[in-house]
């Protein structure tokens, strides 16, 4: 019975990871695009697909590329997968030097079960920007699904090194350490870091924190954790 409960938790956490990953990446991509419309961009390539806190002026982006990227992101957000794929693939053919479209295309490929294609386009994104946080985070998800746990950990760590306030990478790394690498103390650290950085505390993660504290023999439930799980 205990093993069945543990397995249920594993699938639930994996599902949460995929949903949060897509939502956060879409949101970051929209933020990056808004910055472009204002004549600014994130650190790295203009169509980076991920927003950081270091905003500065960048080289001008062709209007067609901006419009096409906006259409692709809107299609992704509405669930029009085929339309989004076509927009991104065409954009990459015309403007292959921006990492963001590759990352978003990888998300679509992963969602439709094309894991090998997703890894391939992420490799192209990382060839352009090796420290791209969202690309490394997405690569970590794919590597974890392939059973390459050590490589997945390395990818998440690269995302965190590139952006130490990238909450999603801590979330995914915490799941990897908790359920796959069986390092509860390290998992607890990453869950706590995720909760600190997230715009709103996650009730599920708060419960995982309580579970890990119990397993580690930590009885001091701080007021912060108690507040996170309060209704």
Secondary structure, 3 states (H helix, E strand, C coil): CHHHHHHHHHHHHHHHHHHHHHHHHHHHHHHHHHHHHCCCECCCCCCCCCCCCCCECCCCCCHHHHHHHHHHHHHHHHCCHHHHHHHHHHHHHHCCCCHHHHHHHHHHHHHCCCHHHHHHHHHHHHHHCCCCHHHHHHHHHHHHHCCCHHHHHHHHHHHHHHCCCCHHHHHHHHHHHHHHCCCHHHHHHHHHHHHHHCCCCCHHHHHHHHHHHHHHCCCCCCHHHHHHCCC
